[in-house]
Amino acid sequence: MLKPGSEIREIWSNFPYPVDFKMYLFNVTNPDEVVQGQKPKLQEVGPFFYDEYKVKIDLIDREDEDSVEYSIKATLFFNPKKSHGLTGNEDMMVPHLMILSMALITLKEKPAAMPIIGTYIQCHYFLSMSCIDCGHVSVMYRIGRLARTITMHAGRFKVEHEKDMFL
């Protein structure tokens, strides 16, 4: 059925219809208060709507097992009509993940050093940027998903191993 060169194989490996992909981001509306120890107030921004096309690549037929091994490549196209007026240029106030990571590691490994880096953290804890600058496609998608090498055997899918996905 999925023999190389067949029409069914082409449709199966290069499915022509998109999958809906929605993403929400959270804007911190009180960054100054958060730096002073208050709880953050979050504003949900979204959905940013994308049409996701998945293509099976690097197909390897394993006739002795009656299976096909492949990797998946996903491509996203922004869909402004379904994003209800959002463009990706909306301004956001988001935590600086590198600074936050540095603070958490310092707190865990060398808590006595926190006063030394405290002033720097307070000055650089948040970033003001557009949603596009936040990486709402390339970065967020990579964080949230991994490409998988999958084997199909008798209509069932099994994850063989995981690897990083690059769009």
Steps between C-alpha positions, in 0.01 A plus 500: 500500500779747591734380229751763379364695203133423569235772516400393851862526614524856363183610682607323820851648502404851385154558647351799312280641780627711789463422867379788719773631730405766757731670743433732793755725668476673836581868551612608849302818572670590830875444447611768750292342776630152414860617543397626846365156592133520398322229304491559124175603335476327165309599189437217254578603142382273224430279338762544234371260240720306260442249226743217566602274216674176590710310250656162560866507395794260499270205431661160544304194393556191711344229291605220735298671778227635268563849639611850403731712714491878456557841655243778500571851376243760603456836328282773647324779312345786697125525439393861567132433425472245779719706738219752556699813420827398665807559286796392713604863545319536833723632779563258785678516833655158562750358749856485371550123502880518508497731804233290670704185438814666632316610815355154564835327450674754726231457765544122490879478468630815676220671696752729673570661160139615452561848646784550252286429195173631648531854362582374152204262510262779603616720213481229233232258619245595234523561127263717303463368148255411229354151481711434191814597694394255774541235234141396494561273202857383481593493868170416665421224255840340551464519877159338491556215257762252389520324168475128535625214293199276479455147377166397356428132538163347416328839539651576841758766575793456735751768600849365433700796631473877529720767346497878481275658242614787282251690286 
